[in-house]
């Protein structure tokens, strides 16, 4: 009986929570002042979008401002929590690819490579889905080196926000403040070892907030 109730509760969350999350994200975005700091426009070139898991909420808006006519898909976990994220981001105009470093990794890798080859940008949280916070998993390196794609780091900083007590310190901007949106300089990791590539990505992820 308990398992049945738990299943019903999870199904209700998957069905209704994404609608309220995307509505909440749009409300937060509209009620804040916005400032955009873009190192370089990339309208004609697709890329890998790298962002921290805890900074995920506002990045669909950041991408749309940066590349108004672009197509992007984000890699999300095949876990039920990933389904909630998938439905939420799709309501915000972002496609999805199933899989993560902990579940469906090969599927996500192949899907990301195919998307990039077809001119679609791919977004990945290198420290997701379970951390450690601000770590770099192998996935972003493998995808970039298999496709010779450049990496572009995205980030945001809110003048007023809530920070969740979670492994990723998930940030939720408060209404009626200012959000600074950042997009860094594109870079590549051609010819680097796995450790060298991870270190370079982490450096650029830190630099994006310094613009």
C-alpha positions as CSV (number, residue, x, y, z in Angstrom):
1,X,0.0,0.0,0.0
2,X,2.8,2.4,0.9
3,X,4.6,1.7,-2.3
4,X,1.4,2.4,-4.3
5,X,0.9,5.7,-2.5
6,X,4.5,6.6,-3.1
7,X,4.2,5.8,-6.9
8,X,1.0,7.9,-7.1
9,X,2.7,10.8,-5.4
10,X,5.7,10.6,-7.8
11,X,3.4,10.5,-10.8
12,X,1.6,13.6,-9.6
13,X,4.9,15.4,-9.1
14,X,6.0,14.5,-12.7
15,X,2.7,15.5,-14.1
16,X,2.1,18.9,-12.3
17,X,5.5,20.1,-10.9
18,X,7.1,21.0,-14.3
19,X,4.2,23.4,-15.1
20,X,4.6,25.3,-11.8
21,X,8.4,25.3,-12.1
22,X,8.5,26.8,-15.6
23,X,5.8,29.3,-14.5
24,X,7.8,30.3,-11.5
25,X,11.0,30.6,-13.5
26,X,9.3,32.9,-16.0
27,X,7.9,35.0,-13.1
28,X,11.3,35.4,-11.5
29,X,12.9,36.3,-14.9
30,X,10.2,39.0,-15.7
31,X,10.3,40.6,-12.2
32,X,14.1,41.1,-12.2
33,X,16.2,43.6,-14.0
34,X,18.6,41.9,-16.4
35,X,22.2,42.6,-17.4
36,X,24.0,40.5,-20.0
37,X,27.7,40.0,-20.3
38,X,28.6,38.1,-23.4
39,X,32.2,37.6,-24.5
40,X,31.4,36.7,-28.1
41,X,28.3,36.0,-30.1
42,X,28.2,32.6,-31.9
43,X,25.1,32.8,-34.1
44,X,26.5,30.6,-36.9
45,X,28.5,28.0,-34.9
46,X,27.1,25.3,-32.6
47,X,28.8,24.5,-29.3
48,X,28.7,22.7,-26.0
49,X,27.2,24.8,-23.3
50,X,28.7,24.2,-19.8
51,X,27.0,25.3,-16.6
52,X,27.0,24.4,-13.0
53,X,24.1,22.3,-11.8
54,X,23.2,24.8,-9.0
55,X,23.0,27.6,-11.6
56,X,20.6,25.8,-13.9
57,X,17.3,27.6,-13.3
58,X,17.8,30.8,-15.4
59,X,20.1,29.5,-18.1
60,X,17.3,28.8,-20.7
61,X,16.7,32.6,-20.7
62,X,20.4,33.3,-20.9
63,X,20.8,31.0,-23.9
64,X,17.8,32.5,-25.7
65,X,19.2,36.0,-25.3
66,X,22.7,34.9,-26.4
67,X,21.5,32.9,-29.4
68,X,17.8,33.9,-30.2
69,X,17.4,31.5,-33.2
70,X,19.5,28.6,-31.8
71,X,18.5,25.1,-31.0
72,X,19.7,23.5,-27.7
73,X,19.3,20.2,-26.0
74,X,20.3,19.6,-22.4
75,X,21.5,16.2,-21.0
76,X,19.2,15.1,-18.1
77,X,19.2,12.0,-15.9
78,X,16.9,9.1,-16.7
79,X,15.8,9.1,-13.0
80,X,12.3,10.4,-12.2
81,X,13.8,13.7,-11.0
82,X,15.3,14.0,-14.5
83,X,11.9,13.6,-16.0
84,X,10.7,16.6,-14.0
85,X,13.7,18.7,-15.3
86,X,13.1,17.5,-18.8
87,X,9.5,18.6,-18.9
88,X,10.3,21.9,-17.2
89,X,13.1,22.9,-19.7
90,X,11.0,21.8,-22.6
91,X,8.3,24.2,-21.5
92,X,11.1,26.9,-21.6
93,X,12.1,26.0,-25.2
94,X,15.0,23.7,-24.5
95,X,15.1,20.1,-25.8
96,X,16.5,17.2,-23.9
97,X,18.8,14.2,-24.2
98,X,18.3,11.3,-21.8
99,X,21.3,10.0,-19.8
100,X,23.9,11.1,-17.3
101,X,27.3,10.0,-15.9
102,X,25.5,7.7,-13.4
103,X,22.7,6.3,-15.7
104,X,22.4,6.0,-19.4
105,X,25.9,7.5,-20.0
106,X,26.6,5.8,-23.4
107,X,23.1,6.8,-24.6
108,X,23.7,10.5,-23.6
109,X,27.1,10.5,-25.2
110,X,25.8,9.2,-28.6
111,X,22.8,11.5,-28.5
112,X,25.0,14.6,-27.8
113,X,27.4,13.7,-30.6
114,X,24.5,13.3,-33.0
115,X,22.9,16.6,-31.9
116,X,26.1,18.5,-32.4
117,X,26.8,16.9,-35.8
118,X,23.2,18.1,-36.8
119,X,23.9,21.7,-35.8
120,X,22.2,21.6,-32.4
121,X,23.9,23.0,-29.3
122,X,24.3,20.7,-26.3
123,X,24.0,21.8,-22.7
124,X,25.7,19.8,-19.9
125,X,26.2,20.3,-16.2
126,X,29.7,18.8,-15.7
127,X,29.0,18.4,-12.0
128,X,25.6,16.7,-12.4
129,X,23.5,14.9,-11.5
130,X,25.0,14.2,-8.1
131,X,28.2,16.1,-7.8
132,X,30.5,16.7,-6.2
133,X,29.6,20.4,-6.5
134,X,31.7,22.2,-9.1
135,X,33.5,19.1,-10.2
136,X,34.1,18.1,-13.9
137,X,32.9,14.7,-15.0
138,X,34.3,12.9,-18.1
139,X,31.2,13.4,-20.2
140,X,31.8,17.0,-21.3
141,X,35.4,16.2,-22.3
142,X,34.5,13.1,-24.3
143,X,31.7,14.9,-26.2
144,X,33.9,17.9,-27.0
145,X,36.8,15.8,-28.2
146,X,34.7,13.3,-30.2
147,X,33.0,16.2,-32.1
148,X,35.8,18.8,-32.1
149,X,33.2,21.2,-30.6
150,X,34.1,24.3,-28.7
151,X,32.9,24.8,-25.1
152,X,31.1,27.9,-23.9
153,X,30.6,28.5,-20.2
154,X,27.3,30.0,-19.0
155,X,26.5,31.5,-15.6
156,X,24.4,33.9,-13.7
157,X,24.5,35.9,-10.5
158,X,21.4,37.3,-8.7
159,X,21.5,40.3,-6.4
160,X,18.9,38.6,-4.1
161,X,18.5,34.9,-4.0
162,X,17.7,31.8,-2.0
163,X,20.4,29.1,-1.8
164,X,19.0,25.6,-1.2
165,X,20.6,23.2,1.3
166,X,21.5,20.7,-1.4
167,X,24.7,19.2,-2.7
168,X,24.8,21.7,-5.5
169,X,23.8,24.8,-3.4
170,X,21.0,25.3,-5.9
171,X,20.3,29.0,-6.5
172,X,16.9,30.5,-6.9
173,X,16.8,34.3,-7.6
174,X,14.3,36.3,-5.6
175,X,11.9,38.7,-7.4
176,X,12.5,42.4,-7.9
177,X,16.3,42.3,-7.9
178,X,18.9,42.2,-10.6
179,X,20.3,39.2,-12.4
180,X,23.6,39.3,-14.2
181,X,23.9,36.8,-17.0
182,X,27.3,35.7,-18.2
183,X,28.6,33.8,-21.3
184,X,32.3,33.2,-21.6
185,X,34.8,33.1,-24.4
186,X,34.5,29.9,-26.5
187,X,37.5,27.5,-26.1
188,X,38.6,24.1,-27.3
189,X,40.3,21.1,-25.6
190,X,41.8,19.5,-28.7
191,X,44.8,17.3,-27.9
192,X,44.6,17.5,-24.1
193,X,44.6,14.6,-21.8
194,X,41.5,14.0,-19.7
195,X,43.0,15.6,-16.6
196,X,44.3,18.6,-18.6
197,X,40.9,19.1,-20.3
198,X,39.1,19.0,-17.0
199,X,41.4,21.5,-15.4
200,X,41.0,23.9,-18.4
201,X,37.2,23.6,-18.2
202,X,37.2,24.3,-14.5
203,X,39.4,27.4,-15.0
204,X,37.0,28.8,-17.7
205,X,34.0,28.0,-15.6
206,X,35.4,30.2,-12.9
207,X,36.4,32.9,-15.3
208,X,32.9,33.3,-16.7
209,X,31.8,35.1,-13.5
210,X,34.6,37.6,-13.7
211,X,33.4,39.5,-16.7
